[in-house]
């Protein structure tokens, strides 16, 4: 581990110390003609990797899964999941975990190939992925990173030179995903469903060591673990809500216990504010609508708590009640994180009575008049008298309340607009821009729009830095816009 191997990779495989029911050894399936489409230079540098080597023929073969560097022991992970509320035994059906890369400064990251071929968990799937969905994940995960939201990231997208069949023939691709880990609520559900308490205990101990080492000396660490996971999820979902992000597929197998956003399938960002916003083509009942995300997170955490009951306090007849108390506190935890962020979005430094209603009435007006979520909040960052005069007439009464509130702060409106500027992005991955960008890549092999959009997304809070089109809401938002999971 002290000597870098090919390309700077330093692989470790601690996950393989767990019982083998939690994974199968599986090499990626080779692809015909791997070609590097995009490489995340900044992330590669942060990981301590050799960029020149990654771009070489040998490096691209590794990123595509055609060769495995020393130290890597590829596996497909087993997990279960409640998908749209229904329990299913799952696993990595089109992903291979190469191992855990250790950065020069000692940080540990999973390196996973997505779209790397069939595994024993593939069921009827082909195990492959297409360029468009993989490029979407690359794009949106980078946007989330620069917005300051915990997320998995993408190191590269590699074309395979092969076709995949969906509704039509598409060009194949492999995504190289980087995560703190791929341990999910569904991983614990899988272990619990197997009925082997020893496996579940080892998974619990491993996850605590990897993500919550401060809990090792806590007496009731299973309960404390549940509380920590709940707290991270409450903060994560609140951050999604602050920027109008809709995950779209909040199944328990897509809730990472590290507290990172994982799986960018049918996700998107709202234009006009509406809590009922749904983008996923398969979410016909709106289970994972924007406004439902906190409640779904709580439901998922309840399923997680059920797996921990044997370890919270086996001798306590009130074990279930103790876990339930933790889950019941989720709305309060979420509300705290959400309101803290929303107050910053309206420029309020310290909460006072009535501030919550000021925020909620603003949201109500945005919904009533179908105002753009990002653009309307961003107006507060430039709310001098000339700009105020151009505000929508429907906001005039609220604007006067807001001015009175922020001018009551020690440094008045000037400080408030600065707080707003730091809390409200000027640039998000607008749906129409994302679609234009992906179409340019997929249909024309044109990466110019992708590079331009990525550059704008890398500085989301700097208004005026990028072309105006990246900051403007669409003139006519598509109320029927739908996204797809890509499988």
Backbone torsions as a table, in degrees:
resi	resn	phi	psi	omega
1	UNK	NA	-17.8	-178.0
2	UNK	-81.2	-20.2	-176.8
3	UNK	-109.1	119.6	179.7
4	UNK	-59.5	141.4	174.9
5	UNK	-99.5	-165.2	-174.1
6	UNK	-48.0	127.2	174.9
7	UNK	73.5	4.6	-176.9
8	UNK	91.1	2.0	178.7
9	UNK	-66.2	135.9	174.5
10	UNK	-130.3	88.5	-173.3
11	UNK	-88.4	140.5	170.7
12	UNK	-127.1	163.5	-175.1
13	UNK	-140.6	54.7	-177.8
14	UNK	-65.5	-27.1	-179.1
15	UNK	-62.4	-26.7	179.7
16	UNK	-72.2	-7.3	175.2
17	UNK	-77.0	-12.4	179.6
18	UNK	-80.1	162.2	178.1
19	UNK	-54.7	143.2	-173.3
20	UNK	-70.3	-8.6	174.0
21	UNK	-66.8	-17.2	-176.7
22	UNK	-89.2	-0.6	-179.9
23	UNK	-164.7	165.4	169.7
24	UNK	-129.6	142.1	175.2
25	UNK	-72.0	126.5	-174.1
26	UNK	-155.1	122.9	175.8
27	UNK	-83.5	151.3	174.0
28	UNK	-62.0	149.1	176.6
29	UNK	-81.0	129.0	-178.8
30	UNK	-59.6	153.3	177.1
31	UNK	-118.0	161.3	-169.5
32	UNK	-73.1	-56.6	-172.6
33	UNK	-136.2	77.3	-178.4
34	UNK	-64.9	137.1	179.2
35	UNK	-142.3	126.3	-178.1
36	UNK	-70.6	119.7	178.9
37	UNK	-91.7	-44.1	-179.2
38	UNK	-152.8	138.9	177.5
39	UNK	-125.6	132.9	179.6
40	UNK	-84.5	89.3	-173.5
41	UNK	-60.3	-43.0	-177.8
42	UNK	-64.2	-42.0	179.3
43	UNK	-67.9	-41.6	178.1
44	UNK	-58.2	-42.7	178.9
45	UNK	-64.7	-41.9	179.6
46	UNK	-63.4	-32.7	179.3
47	UNK	-80.6	-7.2	-179.7
48	UNK	79.4	27.1	-177.6
49	UNK	-94.9	156.6	-179.4
50	UNK	-86.9	106.3	-175.2
51	UNK	-64.2	-41.2	179.1
52	UNK	-60.6	-40.9	178.8
53	UNK	-67.1	-41.1	179.6
54	UNK	-59.8	-33.1	-179.4
55	UNK	-83.8	-10.0	-179.4
56	UNK	-75.3	169.4	178.6
57	UNK	-58.4	-43.1	179.3
58	UNK	-63.9	-41.4	-179.6
59	UNK	-64.6	-43.6	-179.8
60	UNK	-65.6	-37.8	176.2
61	UNK	-59.7	-38.0	178.6
62	UNK	-70.4	-44.3	179.7
63	UNK	-64.2	-27.7	179.4
64	UNK	-84.6	-15.0	-178.3
65	UNK	94.4	7.2	-179.8
66	UNK	-77.8	-22.5	176.3
67	UNK	-140.6	155.1	-177.4
68	UNK	-122.5	127.9	-177.9
69	UNK	-77.4	156.9	178.7
70	UNK	-56.1	140.8	-180.0
71	UNK	96.7	-22.2	178.0
72	UNK	-82.8	135.2	174.9
73	UNK	-129.8	89.1	-170.5
74	UNK	-61.9	141.7	176.7
75	UNK	-143.2	159.7	166.4
76	UNK	-108.8	129.0	-177.1
77	UNK	-85.6	144.0	174.7
78	UNK	-93.9	141.6	172.3
79	UNK	-161.5	167.3	176.2
80	UNK	-115.8	-169.4	176.6
81	UNK	178.5	146.6	168.3
82	UNK	-90.4	108.3	-179.9
83	UNK	-102.5	114.9	-173.8
84	UNK	53.0	37.3	174.6
85	UNK	89.6	-3.7	-176.7
86	UNK	-110.6	129.8	-176.1
87	UNK	-74.5	135.4	-179.6
88	UNK	-144.9	139.9	172.4
89	UNK	-82.4	127.2	-172.0
90	UNK	-127.2	-141.1	-178.4
91	UNK	141.5	172.4	-179.5
92	UNK	-70.1	95.7	-178.6
93	UNK	-85.1	-14.5	177.5
94	UNK	-149.7	32.7	-179.4
95	UNK	-142.1	145.8	177.7
96	UNK	-128.3	127.4	174.9
97	UNK	-86.4	115.5	-179.0
98	UNK	-75.4	-26.8	-178.2
99	UNK	145.3	-167.8	-178.7
100	UNK	-111.7	115.1	178.9
101	UNK	-84.3	133.1	177.9
102	UNK	-103.7	119.9	-179.6
103	UNK	-73.1	162.5	179.2
104	UNK	-55.5	-27.8	179.1
105	UNK	-95.6	12.8	169.9
106	UNK	92.9	5.1	177.5
107	UNK	-79.2	151.2	-174.9
108	UNK	-116.2	129.5	179.3
109	UNK	-136.1	136.3	168.8
110	UNK	-68.7	138.9	171.8
111	UNK	-116.6	115.9	-174.4
112	UNK	-123.9	139.9	172.7
113	UNK	-100.0	123.0	-179.5
114	UNK	-107.6	125.3	-174.9
115	UNK	95.1	23.8	-170.8
116	UNK	-94.3	15.5	173.6
117	UNK	107.6	174.2	-175.5
118	UNK	-67.2	148.7	175.0
119	UNK	-134.1	174.0	176.1
120	UNK	-61.0	-12.5	-179.6
121	UNK	-99.3	5.9	-172.1
122	UNK	-72.4	-21.3	-175.1
123	UNK	52.7	-120.0	-177.7
124	UNK	-94.0	5.0	-177.4
125	UNK	-80.7	162.3	-179.4
126	UNK	-91.8	-5.9	178.2
127	UNK	74.4	5.6	-176.2
128	UNK	-109.1	171.9	179.3
129	UNK	-138.4	159.9	180.0
130	UNK	-105.3	159.9	-177.0
131	UNK	-57.4	-47.1	-175.1
132	UNK	-57.3	-56.3	-179.8
133	UNK	-62.2	-35.3	178.7
134	UNK	-70.6	-36.1	176.9
135	UNK	-69.9	-33.1	175.8
136	UNK	-61.9	-45.6	179.7
137	UNK	-62.5	-42.4	177.2
138	UNK	-57.0	-48.7	-175.4
139	UNK	-65.5	-50.7	-175.1
140	UNK	-71.2	-37.5	179.6
141	UNK	-65.4	-35.9	175.4
142	UNK	-66.4	-40.6	177.0
143	UNK	-59.5	-44.7	179.7
144	UNK	-62.6	-41.2	178.9
145	UNK	-58.9	-47.3	-177.4
146	UNK	-74.9	-19.8	171.9
147	UNK	-77.1	-7.2	177.8
148	UNK	86.1	21.2	-177.5
149	UNK	-102.0	128.2	179.9
150	UNK	-54.2	130.6	-174.0
151	UNK	-157.9	152.2	162.3
152	UNK	-67.0	160.3	179.2
153	UNK	-131.1	172.2	-178.4
154	UNK	-119.1	125.9	179.2
155	UNK	-84.4	-37.0	-175.6
156	UNK	-162.8	159.2	166.8
157	UNK	-125.2	128.8	-177.3
158	UNK	-120.9	127.0	173.9
159	UNK	-73.1	144.2	-175.7
160	UNK	-96.1	-16.5	-174.9
161	UNK	77.7	9.9	-179.4
162	UNK	-122.0	163.2	177.5
163	UNK	-101.1	147.5	170.8
164	UNK	-120.8	144.6	-177.6
165	UNK	-100.7	120.2	170.0
166	UNK	-118.5	-120.3	171.4
167	UNK	-73.2	-21.4	174.7
168	UNK	-149.5	173.9	179.0
169	UNK	-71.9	129.9	-179.3
170	UNK	-128.9	155.1	175.7
171	UNK	-71.3	134.6	-177.6
172	UNK	-83.4	157.2	179.3
173	UNK	-154.9	158.3	172.9
174	UNK	-120.5	132.5	175.3
175	UNK	-102.2	136.2	174.7
176	UNK	-99.9	108.0	-174.9
177	UNK	-101.0	140.6	-180.0
178	UNK	-117.7	126.7	-177.1
179	UNK	-143.9	154.4	173.4
180	UNK	-59.8	-36.3	167.2
181	UNK	-172.6	171.1	175.6
182	UNK	-111.0	26.1	177.0
183	UNK	-78.9	126.7	-172.7
184	UNK	-122.8	170.4	168.0
185	UNK	-55.0	-41.2	-179.4
186	UNK	-62.9	-26.4	176.2
187	UNK	-64.5	-43.6	178.1
188	UNK	-68.9	-35.7	177.4
189	UNK	-63.5	-39.7	178.6
190	UNK	-62.9	-47.7	-179.1
191	UNK	-62.9	-40.5	-179.6
192	UNK	-67.4	-38.2	-178.9
193	UNK	-65.3	-26.8	179.0
194	UNK	-72.4	-15.5	175.2
195	UNK	76.0	8.7	-179.9
196	UNK	-101.8	103.6	-176.2
197	UNK	-65.2	-27.2	178.9
198	UNK	-65.5	-43.3	177.7
199	UNK	-62.6	-43.5	-179.1
200	UNK	-65.4	-40.7	178.5
201	UNK	-62.4	-44.2	-179.6
202	UNK	-65.5	-38.1	176.7
203	UNK	-64.6	-42.3	178.6
204	UNK	-60.2	-50.5	-178.4
205	UNK	-62.8	-42.1	-179.7
206	UNK	-61.8	-44.7	-176.8
207	UNK	-66.9	-38.0	177.2
208	UNK	-64.2	-45.5	178.9
209	UNK	-60.4	-40.5	-174.8
210	UNK	-76.7	-38.3	-172.7
211	UNK	-117.2	-22.7	-175.8
212	UNK	-136.3	55.6	-174.8
213	UNK	-60.9	-22.4	178.8
214	UNK	-64.8	-15.7	-178.0
215	UNK	-86.4	-4.8	-173.7
216	UNK	-61.1	-28.8	-178.7
217	UNK	-101.6	7.4	179.7
218	UNK	-83.4	130.5	-177.1
219	UNK	-57.0	-51.9	-179.0
220	UNK	-100.2	65.9	-168.8
221	UNK	-72.5	-26.0	177.2
222	UNK	-64.6	-42.1	178.1
223	UNK	-68.3	-40.9	178.4
224	UNK	-64.6	-36.2	176.3
225	UNK	-60.4	-46.3	178.3
226	UNK	-59.1	-43.4	179.9
227	UNK	-63.8	-40.9	-179.5
228	UNK	-66.5	-43.1	177.7
229	UNK	-62.1	-43.6	179.0
230	UNK	-59.8	-42.8	-177.6
231	UNK	-64.5	-42.9	179.4
232	UNK	-65.2	-39.3	-179.8
233	UNK	-69.3	-38.2	178.3
234	UNK	-61.0	-42.9	179.2
235	UNK	-68.8	-40.3	-179.2
236	UNK	-62.4	-48.5	-178.8
237	UNK	-64.2	-37.5	177.1
238	UNK	-60.3	-41.9	179.7
239	UNK	-65.5	-37.3	173.8
240	UNK	-56.6	-47.0	-174.9
241	UNK	-65.5	-32.6	-178.8
242	UNK	-62.8	-29.8	-177.4
243	UNK	-109.5	6.1	176.5
244	UNK	78.0	26.3	-177.3
245	UNK	-85.0	134.0	175.5
246	UNK	-115.8	113.9	-176.9
247	UNK	-66.7	-46.7	172.6
248	UNK	94.4	-23.0	-178.4
249	UNK	-147.2	66.2	-175.1
250	UNK	-83.0	51.1	172.5
251	UNK	-70.8	161.1	-177.4
252	UNK	-65.5	-23.5	177.1
253	UNK	-77.1	-5.3	176.6
254	UNK	-111.6	23.1	174.4
255	UNK	-114.6	103.1	-177.0
256	UNK	-80.5	134.9	-176.8
257	UNK	-74.7	-10.6	174.2
258	UNK	-72.7	-18.1	-176.4
259	UNK	90.2	15.1	177.3
260	UNK	-96.0	150.9	170.8
261	UNK	-71.2	130.6	-179.0
262	UNK	-134.6	144.1	177.0
263	UNK	75.0	103.8	-178.6
264	UNK	-109.4	68.1	177.6
265	UNK	-86.4	-98.1	-177.0
266	UNK	-86.1	44.5	-178.7
267	UNK	-90.0	162.2	176.2
268	UNK	-172.0	171.7	178.1
269	UNK	-110.1	140.5	178.4
270	UNK	-65.6	146.0	164.7
271	UNK	-96.7	-92.6	176.8
272	UNK	-64.8	137.8	-176.9
273	UNK	-73.3	125.3	175.4
274	UNK	-160.6	115.6	-179.3
275	UNK	-59.1	-20.5	-179.2
276	UNK	-86.0	7.2	-177.3
277	UNK	-60.2	127.6	176.8
278	UNK	-130.5	136.1	177.0
279	UNK	-113.5	-29.9	-174.9
280	UNK	-64.4	130.8	-178.9
281	UNK	-65.1	-23.7	-177.4
282	UNK	-98.9	-4.8	-179.9
283	UNK	-90.5	66.1	-173.7
284	UNK	-69.8	-23.0	-179.3
285	UNK	-95.4	-2.7	178.5
286	UNK	74.4	24.8	-179.8
287	UNK	-57.0	-39.8	-175.5
288	UNK	-106.5	31.9	176.3
289	UNK	-61.1	159.6	-177.6
290	UNK	-48.9	-52.4	-175.4
291	UNK	-72.9	-13.9	179.9
292	UNK	-88.6	-8.2	-171.7
293	UNK	-59.3	-41.4	177.6
294	UNK	-62.5	-42.9	-179.4
295	UNK	-65.6	-37.5	178.0
296	UNK	-66.9	-40.5	177.6
297	UNK	-59.9	-42.6	178.3
298	UNK	-62.9	-41.5	178.6
299	UNK	-62.3	-44.1	177.9
300	UNK	-61.7	-41.0	179.6
301	UNK	-66.0	-31.7	175.6
302	UNK	-63.9	-37.8	176.7
303	UNK	-66.8	-36.9	176.9
304	UNK	-65.0	-43.9	-179.8
305	UNK	-59.0	-36.5	-179.9
306	UNK	-60.6	-33.9	-179.8
307	UNK	-72.7	-22.2	-176.0
308	UNK	-93.0	-8.1	-174.5
309	UNK	-52.9	-40.0	-178.9
310	UNK	-64.0	-16.3	-173.6
311	UNK	-113.0	-5.9	-178.5
312	UNK	-68.7	-50.3	171.5
313	UNK	-168.9	90.5	-174.1
314	UNK	-57.1	-24.6	-177.1
315	UNK	-94.5	2.4	-175.9
316	UNK	-103.2	120.3	179.7
317	UNK	-69.6	-12.6	-179.1
318	UNK	-99.0	19.1	-176.8
319	UNK	-55.6	-50.7	-178.8
320	UNK	-60.1	-38.2	-179.9
321	UNK	-66.1	-37.7	179.3
322	UNK	-64.2	-44.2	178.3
323	UNK	-65.1	-40.0	-179.8
324	UNK	-63.3	-36.5	178.0
325	UNK	-61.2	-40.7	178.6
326	UNK	-63.4	-48.8	-178.5
327	UNK	-63.8	-36.7	-179.7
328	UNK	-65.8	-20.1	179.1
329	UNK	-83.7	-6.7	-177.3
330	UNK	-55.2	-47.5	-178.3
331	UNK	-57.3	-37.2	179.0
332	UNK	-67.8	-42.1	178.4
333	UNK	-64.6	-46.2	179.1
334	UNK	-60.8	-45.9	-177.8
335	UNK	-58.9	-38.6	179.5
336	UNK	-63.1	-49.5	180.0
337	UNK	-64.8	-42.1	-178.1
338	UNK	-63.9	-47.7	-176.5
339	UNK	-68.0	-38.3	177.1
340	UNK	-56.5	-46.2	-179.9
341	UNK	-69.0	-39.0	-179.3
342	UNK	-68.2	-35.0	176.8
343	UNK	-64.6	-39.3	175.9
344	UNK	-64.2	-36.4	-179.5
345	UNK	-63.8	-26.5	176.6
346	UNK	-104.1	14.2	171.2
347	UNK	79.9	18.4	-178.9
348	UNK	-94.4	126.7	-174.3
349	UNK	-84.5	-44.0	-179.3
350	UNK	-133.3	131.7	-175.0
351	UNK	-67.0	139.2	173.5
352	UNK	-129.1	160.9	178.0
353	UNK	-54.9	135.2	179.0
354	UNK	94.4	-10.4	-179.1
355	UNK	-65.9	-34.8	179.8
356	UNK	-64.1	-38.8	179.0
357	UNK	-70.8	-29.0	176.3
358	UNK	-63.7	-44.0	178.4
359	UNK	-65.3	-48.2	-175.1
360	UNK	-66.3	-33.8	177.6
361	UNK	-69.7	-33.3	176.0
362	UNK	-63.8	-45.3	177.2
363	UNK	-62.5	-39.9	178.7
364	UNK	-60.6	-40.7	178.3
365	UNK	-67.4	-40.4	178.1
366	UNK	-61.3	-41.5	179.4
367	UNK	-67.7	-44.2	-176.8
368	UNK	-61.3	-40.5	-174.9
369	UNK	-103.7	12.5	175.6
370	UNK	54.4	46.5	180.0
371	UNK	-84.8	150.8	-179.1
372	UNK	-69.9	130.2	-174.7
373	UNK	-63.4	-52.0	-175.6
374	UNK	-70.7	-47.1	-175.6
375	UNK	-66.3	-38.6	-177.6
376	UNK	-68.4	-43.2	176.0
377	UNK	-64.8	-37.9	-177.8
378	UNK	-65.4	-26.8	177.9
379	UNK	-58.0	-29.7	-179.3
380	UNK	-66.0	-24.4	-179.3
381	UNK	-75.9	-13.6	179.3
382	UNK	-126.0	34.3	-169.8
383	UNK	-85.5	61.4	169.7
384	UNK	-89.1	176.4	-170.6
385	UNK	-59.4	-39.5	-177.3
386	UNK	-66.5	-41.1	179.4
387	UNK	-70.0	-38.1	-179.3
388	UNK	-59.3	-34.7	-178.5
389	UNK	-67.6	-19.0	-177.9
390	UNK	-98.1	4.1	-179.4
391	UNK	-66.1	154.1	174.9
392	UNK	-56.5	137.1	-176.6
393	UNK	-58.0	-29.4	-177.7
394	UNK	-65.1	-18.8	-177.3
395	UNK	-98.4	3.9	-172.4
396	UNK	-60.6	-46.7	-178.5
397	UNK	-65.1	-42.2	178.8
398	UNK	-65.2	-38.9	179.8
399	UNK	-57.8	-41.4	-179.9
400	UNK	-66.1	-39.6	175.7
401	UNK	-62.6	-42.2	-178.0
402	UNK	-65.6	-44.3	179.4
403	UNK	-59.4	-45.0	179.7
404	UNK	-61.6	-38.6	-178.2
405	UNK	-69.1	-48.4	-175.5
406	UNK	-74.3	-27.7	177.3
407	UNK	-74.3	-11.7	174.7
408	UNK	-80.8	-10.4	176.0
409	UNK	-76.6	156.2	-175.1
410	UNK	-52.0	-42.2	-177.2
411	UNK	-106.0	13.6	169.6
412	UNK	63.4	-153.9	-171.9
413	UNK	-69.5	-30.6	-179.2
414	UNK	-60.9	-46.0	177.6
415	UNK	-64.7	-39.9	-178.0
416	UNK	-60.8	-42.6	-179.4
417	UNK	-66.4	-32.1	176.0
418	UNK	-66.2	-40.9	176.9
419	UNK	-63.5	-42.1	178.4
420	UNK	-61.5	-42.5	-178.1
421	UNK	-62.8	-34.5	-179.2
422	UNK	-80.0	-18.3	-175.4
423	UNK	-105.7	-16.4	-175.4
424	UNK	-116.7	113.0	-179.1
425	UNK	-66.6	144.2	172.4
426	UNK	-87.1	-26.5	-176.4
427	UNK	-124.6	127.3	169.9
428	UNK	-131.0	165.3	176.8
429	UNK	-75.7	83.1	-179.4
430	UNK	-57.1	142.6	-175.2
431	UNK	-58.3	-43.0	-178.5
432	UNK	-67.1	-34.2	178.3
433	UNK	-70.8	-40.0	177.9
434	UNK	-61.3	-45.4	-178.8
435	UNK	-65.0	-41.2	177.1
436	UNK	-60.9	-43.5	-177.9
437	UNK	-64.8	-46.8	-179.3
438	UNK	-65.6	-38.1	178.7
439	UNK	-63.3	-39.7	179.4
440	UNK	-62.3	-41.2	180.0
441	UNK	-69.4	-51.4	-172.6
442	UNK	-71.7	-43.7	-173.1
443	UNK	-89.4	-29.9	-172.6
444	UNK	-122.7	-1.8	-176.8
445	UNK	56.0	35.6	-178.1
446	UNK	-106.4	113.7	-176.7
447	UNK	-99.6	2.2	178.9
448	UNK	-60.0	-51.5	178.5
449	UNK	-60.3	-35.9	177.6
450	UNK	-63.2	-47.4	-179.4
451	UNK	-64.0	-38.7	178.6
452	UNK	-65.2	-43.3	-179.2
453	UNK	-67.9	-41.7	178.1
454	UNK	-61.0	-38.9	178.9
455	UNK	-64.2	-40.7	178.2
456	UNK	-66.8	-41.1	-178.0
457	UNK	-69.0	-21.7	-179.1
458	UNK	-72.0	-11.0	-179.8
459	UNK	-136.0	62.1	-168.9
460	UNK	-66.8	-22.7	-175.5
461	UNK	-99.5	5.8	-178.3
462	UNK	-103.3	92.0	-179.7
463	UNK	-67.7	138.8	178.0
464	UNK	86.9	-5.4	-178.6
465	UNK	-77.0	-34.6	-177.5
466	UNK	-109.2	173.7	178.4
467	UNK	-56.9	146.6	-174.7
468	UNK	-57.4	-32.6	-175.9
469	UNK	-61.8	-24.8	-179.4
470	UNK	-77.5	-17.2	-179.9
471	UNK	-100.2	-14.5	-174.0
472	UNK	-88.4	139.8	172.5
473	UNK	-70.6	152.2	177.3
474	UNK	-63.5	142.5	-179.0
475	UNK	-63.7	-36.6	179.6
476	UNK	-132.6	85.9	180.0
477	UNK	-58.2	142.8	-179.3
478	UNK	-85.8	107.8	-179.0
479	UNK	-68.7	-15.2	-177.9
480	UNK	-106.4	15.6	-178.8
481	UNK	-61.2	130.6	-178.3
482	UNK	-132.6	148.5	178.9
483	UNK	-121.4	165.7	-173.3
484	UNK	-133.3	154.3	-174.7
485	UNK	-77.4	-22.3	174.1
486	UNK	89.6	-0.2	-179.0
487	UNK	-89.5	NA	NA
